[in-house]
Amino acid sequence: MHTGFPDFRRGNVLATCFTGTLSERHGVAVERIPTPRRLLDWLDLNGLAVPSCTDEELDRARELRESIHSAATAAAVQDPLPASALRVLNDCSAQGTAAAALTPDGNRFWRLSPASGVEDALSVIAADAISVIAGERDGKLALCASPTCRAVFLDTSQSRTRKWCDMNTCGNRQKKARLKATRA
């Protein structure tokens, strides 16, 4: 893994983790895939390793990321899904040649061929986003309560009332701010 860049946010949902490669969207934005190499690092970390990435493929990945964020945000607040985001999601999903496969313990993973490229990896991310936005996954799309973050996440808590995209980042930051305000 290449150093000198902010850590990747981890999670169980590929599509929302991918949108987390740009965080603090309403504050001081943190870009976690500023270079093609960094996108390759993220893909590898998420089981979608491909050998190379061009600047144009990085641009396409960011376009997909923003389309997922836009469509998932609309779904979370029950607004109509933006046509431009749907077009990018559907196009990316249709482009790839990845195959779904099962592990011996019954978990799904995506198999890329040795000849697979970024387009194939993006198709997997787009397919995952479509599944999440369509409501096919257990959970409810929600927006982080942090006013600077507003990341989309899949709330799988029993009550479906989770407030933060990540308790260790946004939740902790908000709780510290509240504590500081009450002490002042």
Secondary structure, 3 states (H helix, E strand, C coil): CCCCCCCCCCCCCHHHHHHCCEECCCCCCEECCCCHHHHHHHHHHCCCCCCCCCHHHHHHHHHHHHHHHHHHHHHHCCCCCCHHHHHHHHHHHHHCCCEEEECCCCCEEEECCCCCCHHHHHHHHHHHHHHHHCCCCCCEEEECCCCCCCCEEEECCCCCCCCCCCHHHHHHHHHHHHHHHHHC
